[in-house]
Amino acid sequence: MAELEMNLEMEQLYDSIESEGHQKIMIQLPDGLKPKAKEIQIDLLSRFPELKITFWAGDCYGACDTPQVTGFDLFVAFGHSKWKY
């Protein structure tokens, strides 16, 4: 069986880190993507070696279920539909 490929839109994240100068980010992954955390971390650190990355280890029950944390330059929630403004 072929491995499922997902578009995590990493280019968008790279652009944001570069243009905004983010240094500390929090990443939230739904349970199905949590096994990809190390791969995501390695990818980001290969481009931004000084970046401090924290992964939210708690559960995620949808786009409205975001952790209330402070001390990060950017909060990234993978696996959610885009918000329409």
Backbone as CSV, one residue per row, in Angstrom:
resi,resn,N_x,N_y,N_z,CA_x,CA_y,CA_z,C_x,C_y,C_z
1,MET,0.850,-1.179,0.000,0.000,0.000,0.000,0.897,1.245,0.000
2,ALA,0.559,2.225,-0.803,1.340,3.458,-0.894,1.141,4.309,0.362
3,GLU,2.212,4.977,0.773,2.137,5.861,1.939,1.331,7.112,1.576
4,LEU,0.483,7.509,2.471,-0.326,8.715,2.266,0.566,9.938,2.341
5,GLU,0.533,10.762,1.330,1.307,12.003,1.341,0.392,13.143,1.717
6,MET,0.884,14.011,2.572,0.095,15.148,3.029,0.788,16.442,2.672
7,ASN,0.010,17.432,2.329,0.547,18.756,2.058,0.428,19.568,3.339
8,LEU,1.536,19.713,4.041,1.528,20.474,5.286,1.807,21.955,5.059
9,GLU,1.954,22.350,3.805,2.176,23.753,3.448,3.371,24.335,4.206
10,MET,4.457,23.576,4.221,5.657,24.006,4.938,6.238,25.292,4.354
11,GLU,6.113,25.489,3.049,6.651,26.713,2.431,6.043,27.963,3.069
12,GLN,4.758,27.887,3.390,4.090,29.010,4.053,4.718,29.278,5.421
13,LEU,5.030,28.216,6.140,5.652,28.355,7.447,7.071,28.906,7.312
14,TYR,7.846,28.395,6.357,9.200,28.916,6.134,9.155,30.415,5.854
15,ASP,8.232,30.813,4.975,8.111,32.231,4.615,7.798,33.086,5.834
16,SER,6.901,32.601,6.684,6.526,33.350,7.879,7.708,33.489,8.837
17,ILE,8.440,32.407,9.044,9.604,32.450,9.942,10.643,33.431,9.411
18,GLU,10.903,33.379,8.106,11.901,34.262,7.500,11.464,35.722,7.524
19,SER,10.231,35.985,7.113,9.795,37.373,6.980,9.488,38.031,8.328
20,GLU,9.010,37.261,9.283,8.630,37.825,10.580,9.713,37.652,11.640
21,GLY,10.727,36.851,11.363,11.824,36.659,12.318,11.438,35.869,13.552
22,HIS,10.506,34.940,13.424,10.090,34.126,14.579,11.270,33.342,15.129
23,GLN,11.363,33.285,16.464,12.457,32.566,17.118,11.968,31.419,17.984
24,LYS,10.742,31.550,18.523,10.159,30.503,19.371,8.763,30.202,18.854
25,ILE,8.553,28.949,18.431,7.234,28.607,17.907,6.640,27.422,18.660
26,MET,5.321,27.413,18.719,4.549,26.303,19.286,3.805,25.658,18.135
27,ILE,3.919,24.343,18.010,3.232,23.617,16.948,2.232,22.663,17.573
28,GLN,1.001,22.725,17.097,-0.058,21.811,17.532,-0.360,20.867,16.373
29,LEU,-0.332,19.579,16.662,-0.645,18.567,15.665,-1.823,17.726,16.151
30,PRO,-2.748,17.397,15.269,-3.781,16.444,15.666,-3.126,15.075,15.872
31,ASP,-3.801,14.200,16.588,-3.217,12.908,16.947,-2.674,12.153,15.733
32,GLY,-3.356,12.229,14.600,-2.915,11.510,13.408,-1.616,12.028,12.818
33,LEU,-1.263,13.271,13.113,-0.012,13.849,12.607,1.114,13.845,13.638
34,LYS,0.824,13.519,14.886,1.869,13.546,15.920,3.066,12.661,15.587
35,PRO,2.893,11.523,14.898,4.072,10.747,14.516,5.012,11.498,13.556
36,LYS,4.548,12.562,12.936,5.368,13.364,12.018,6.146,14.468,12.736
37,ALA,5.989,14.602,14.047,6.609,15.709,14.790,8.123,15.748,14.618
38,LYS,8.776,14.621,14.751,10.235,14.612,14.630,10.659,15.013,13.220
39,GLU,9.954,14.512,12.219,10.251,14.862,10.828,10.089,16.366,10.595
40,ILE,9.030,16.943,11.145,8.790,18.386,11.030,9.900,19.155,11.743
41,GLN,10.266,18.710,12.940,11.328,19.373,13.707,12.652,19.336,12.947
42,ILE,13.028,18.185,12.437,14.290,18.054,11.694,14.281,18.971,10.483
43,ASP,13.165,19.004,9.772,13.051,19.850,8.586,13.222,21.327,8.946
44,LEU,12.519,21.777,9.984,12.609,23.184,10.377,14.004,23.550,10.872
45,LEU,14.599,22.690,11.681,15.920,22.994,12.221,17.013,22.947,11.155
46,SER,16.793,22.189,10.082,17.787,22.184,9.002,17.808,23.531,8.287
47,ARG,16.681,24.234,8.286,16.589,25.559,7.662,16.847,26.687,8.646
48,PHE,16.430,26.476,9.893,16.524,27.517,10.927,17.140,26.898,12.188
49,PRO,18.468,26.719,12.227,19.113,26.001,13.332,18.910,26.636,14.714
50,GLU,18.654,27.926,14.781,18.489,28.604,16.072,17.036,28.625,16.552
51,LEU,16.129,28.106,15.754,14.702,28.131,16.073,14.408,27.243,17.282
52,LYS,13.635,27.747,18.209,13.186,26.979,19.373,11.771,26.482,19.062
53,ILE,11.594,25.172,19.070,10.322,24.561,18.686,9.766,23.783,19.863
54,THR,8.506,24.021,20.168,7.790,23.251,21.182,6.573,22.643,20.510
55,PHE,6.342,21.363,20.764,5.143,20.704,20.250,4.147,20.552,21.385
56,TRP,2.907,20.937,21.124,1.826,20.748,22.080,1.519,19.256,22.114
57,ALA,1.639,18.636,23.277,1.455,17.194,23.395,0.030,16.800,23.763
58,GLY,-0.799,17.790,24.089,-2.168,17.490,24.476,-3.028,17.110,23.280
59,ASP,-4.232,16.718,23.579,-5.179,16.360,22.525,-5.638,17.589,21.767
60,CYS,-6.191,17.351,20.596,-6.702,18.424,19.743,-8.039,17.959,19.182
61,TYR,-9.095,18.673,19.500,-10.434,18.265,19.084,-11.027,19.187,18.026
62,GLY,-10.207,19.844,17.265,-10.699,20.706,16.202,-10.085,22.083,16.253
63,ALA,-10.453,22.887,15.271,-9.842,24.212,15.107,-10.087,25.131,16.297
64,CYS,-11.146,24.911,17.027,-11.423,25.790,18.163,-10.702,25.331,19.427
65,ASP,-10.014,24.190,19.359,-9.331,23.626,20.523,-7.847,23.958,20.456
66,THR,-7.511,25.191,20.799,-6.120,25.616,20.774,-5.645,25.867,22.204
67,PRO,-4.402,25.512,22.500,-3.891,25.726,23.855,-3.732,27.213,24.153
68,GLN,-3.986,27.576,25.378,-3.824,28.960,25.827,-2.446,29.093,26.457
69,VAL,-1.448,29.393,25.626,-0.064,29.497,26.077,0.501,30.850,25.680
70,THR,1.531,31.257,26.373,2.221,32.505,26.057,3.715,32.214,25.929
71,GLY,4.443,33.205,25.444,5.885,33.070,25.357,6.394,32.562,24.020
72,PHE,5.520,32.535,23.015,5.912,32.077,21.688,5.662,33.186,20.679
73,ASP,6.517,33.235,19.656,6.358,34.219,18.589,5.288,33.804,17.593
74,LEU,5.059,32.491,17.496,4.141,31.978,16.485,3.500,30.700,16.982
75,PHE,2.204,30.581,16.778,1.463,29.353,17.063,1.046,28.767,15.722
76,VAL,1.421,27.507,15.484,1.114,26.831,14.225,0.203,25.648,14.529
77,ALA,-0.958,25.605,13.897,-1.905,24.511,14.090,-2.038,23.749,12.775
78,PHE,-1.322,22.647,12.668,-1.412,21.808,11.473,-2.684,20.979,11.522
79,GLY,-3.194,20.646,10.340,-4.306,19.719,10.239,-5.681,20.352,10.357
80,HIS,-5.776,21.663,10.374,-7.068,22.336,10.445,-7.397,22.942,9.090
81,SER,-8.662,23.089,8.832,-9.078,23.809,7.627,-8.709,25.275,7.784
82,LYS,-8.472,25.933,6.665,-8.166,27.356,6.725,-9.382,28.131,7.170
83,TRP,-9.122,29.152,7.963,-10.193,30.067,8.376,-10.534,30.966,7.204
84,LYS,-11.800,31.214,7.015,-12.225,32.144,5.969,-12.577,33.454,6.630
85,TYR,-11.942,34.522,6.156,-12.156,35.838,6.756,-13.224,36.583,5.997
